[in-house]
Amino acid sequence: MSEIFQPLNLRSITLKNRIALAPMLMYTGQDDGKVNDLHLAHYSTRALGGVGLITTEVVAVLPEGRISHTDLGLWQDEHISGLKRLADIIRTCGASSCIQLAHAGRKSGVEGSIFAPSPIAHSEKHRTPRELSSAQIQEIVEAYRSAAQRALATGFDCLEIHAAHGYLIHEFLSPISNHRNDQYGGSAANRSRLLVDIVRGVREVWPDEKPLMVRLSAEDKAGDGGNTVDFTVPLGRTLKELGTDLLSVSAGGLTPTFDGVIVPGYQVGYASGIRRNVGLPVGCNGSITSSELVESILFSQSADLVYMGRELLRNPFWLLDVARAAGIEPPLVIPTYARATGPYERGH
Ligand SMILES: Cc1cc2nc3c(=O)[nH]c(=O)nc-3n(C[C@H](O)[C@H](O)[C@H](O)COP(=O)(O)O)c2cc1C
């Protein structure tokens, strides 16, 4: 009995198994934010490899919110057709799809001004960002809402808001990067306001039948004074009330150092704690590469979905290998793959 190949229902979407491609920026775009053939090839290969949910890399809601000039974007209608093609090909290749909307904040490497809650650089290698005004914050909330409307036109099944890893939303959440003294800084409620406003705005335009995910860093892991699960658990409860369907639980990224040990599954404990205390399905990630570890995470109900990143870069067909080893016949989108039975049979 494998837990990996059990379906997961989220609103009207059924993921065919519990493996998701973790969002990973591939740096293969041009300066225009548009999908190109490399994106189509990269994501469709992982979908043909049997992964249940393909999450895109960061898709910027504003041009200054890109991590690099090679990022994808959804800040204008011209971006819709390429992303629609991507959503279509993921579906054709048998997977469900999720688009990750993001704003890089002070971690943006694009030319021009960069923005953050407070004028504090991410590291000595980064530029000092400009402090966002209240009016600019409203424009960002609106940019997420407009991008979500466009995402609906692309046909993606799920939408994820990237609020982790030290990008703009996380910068607002953490007292280390947010030194504001207006309604967006200070108390936990104030620091959460940007995310809450974004989720509220997105949920208004993202239809009831479609799942909404939020990716959070459970803890800042950036030394003293950062957020811990004492902050993240109540935030998760608020996100649940606002119509979030799954929390993708990660950690760190606020500063260049990670204040903790890194071993296989090192972030799973955060996911299971948030799952238990918030009462929402969660995804976990972090150096998870073996089917045995995935089975044990799912069997112990530590998480509902396992996001895999670099292992699926190394081997897009990892899940097919796992199925074969377990004696499970996964439904193959290209049935001819089943003819690749072994080295001792004659192929033709
Ligand atoms: C090349 C690369 C790009 C990444 N880009 C993103 C991204 O666009 N959005 C995001 O939320 N996380 C991003 N991540 C983090 C991954 O989603 C994941 O959390 C991390 O790689 C740990 O999982 P793994 O050990 O299975 O690779 C990236 C990671 C890598 C290696």
Ligand as a Chemical Component Dictionary entry (heavy atoms), coordinates in Angstrom:
data_LIG
# 
_chem_comp.id                   LIG 
_chem_comp.type                 NON-POLYMER 
_chem_comp.pdbx_formal_charge   0 
_chem_comp.three_letter_code    LIG 
# 
loop_
_chem_comp_atom.comp_id 
_chem_comp_atom.atom_id 
_chem_comp_atom.alt_atom_id 
_chem_comp_atom.type_symbol 
_chem_comp_atom.charge 
_chem_comp_atom.model_Cartn_x 
_chem_comp_atom.model_Cartn_y 
_chem_comp_atom.model_Cartn_z 
_chem_comp_atom.pdbx_ordinal 
LIG C1  C1  C 0 17.083 26.501 -8.712 1  
LIG C2  C2  C 0 16.048 26.754 -7.653 2  
LIG C3  C3  C 0 15.082 27.735 -7.850 3  
LIG C4  C4  C 0 14.103 27.981 -6.879 4  
LIG N1  N1  N 0 13.106 28.886 -7.147 5  
LIG C5  C5  C 0 12.051 28.979 -6.300 6  
LIG C6  C6  C 0 10.898 29.727 -6.671 7  
LIG O1  O1  O 0 10.795 30.255 -7.790 8  
LIG N2  N2  N 0 9.890  29.813 -5.768 9  
LIG C7  C7  C 0 9.952  29.193 -4.544 10 
LIG O2  O2  O 0 9.000  29.296 -3.762 11 
LIG N3  N3  N 0 11.012 28.453 -4.193 12 
LIG C8  C8  C 0 12.046 28.307 -5.048 13 
LIG N4  N4  N 0 13.071 27.448 -4.745 14 
LIG C9  C9  C 0 13.002 26.625 -3.511 15 
LIG C10 C10 C 0 12.382 25.246 -3.841 16 
LIG O3  O3  O 0 11.013 25.375 -4.144 17 
LIG C11 C11 C 0 12.522 24.270 -2.669 18 
LIG O4  O4  O 0 11.851 24.789 -1.566 19 
LIG C12 C12 C 0 13.972 23.979 -2.310 20 
LIG O5  O5  O 0 14.744 23.695 -3.475 21 
LIG C13 C13 C 0 14.095 22.798 -1.335 22 
LIG O6  O6  O 0 13.572 21.640 -1.902 23 
LIG P1  P1  P 0 14.559 20.483 -2.511 24 
LIG O7  O7  O 0 15.534 20.159 -1.425 25 
LIG O8  O8  O 0 13.631 19.349 -2.844 26 
LIG O9  O9  O 0 15.234 21.048 -3.718 27 
LIG C14 C14 C 0 14.094 27.230 -5.679 28 
LIG C15 C15 C 0 15.086 26.251 -5.471 29 
LIG C16 C16 C 0 16.044 26.003 -6.446 30 
LIG C17 C17 C 0 17.055 24.899 -6.208 31 
# 
loop_
_chem_comp_bond.comp_id 
_chem_comp_bond.atom_id_1 
_chem_comp_bond.atom_id_2 
_chem_comp_bond.value_order 
_chem_comp_bond.pdbx_ordinal 
LIG C1  C2  SING 1  
LIG C2  C3  SING 2  
LIG C2  C16 DOUB 3  
LIG C3  C4  DOUB 4  
LIG C4  N1  SING 5  
LIG C4  C14 SING 6  
LIG N1  C5  DOUB 7  
LIG C5  C6  SING 8  
LIG C5  C8  SING 9  
LIG C6  O1  DOUB 10 
LIG C6  N2  SING 11 
LIG N2  C7  SING 12 
LIG C7  O2  DOUB 13 
LIG C7  N3  SING 14 
LIG N3  C8  DOUB 15 
LIG C8  N4  SING 16 
LIG N4  C9  SING 17 
LIG N4  C14 SING 18 
LIG C9  C10 SING 19 
LIG C10 O3  SING 20 
LIG C10 C11 SING 21 
LIG C11 O4  SING 22 
LIG C11 C12 SING 23 
LIG C12 O5  SING 24 
LIG C12 C13 SING 25 
LIG C13 O6  SING 26 
LIG O6  P1  SING 27 
LIG P1  O7  DOUB 28 
LIG P1  O8  SING 29 
LIG P1  O9  SING 30 
LIG C14 C15 DOUB 31 
LIG C15 C16 SING 32 
LIG C16 C17 SING 33 
# 
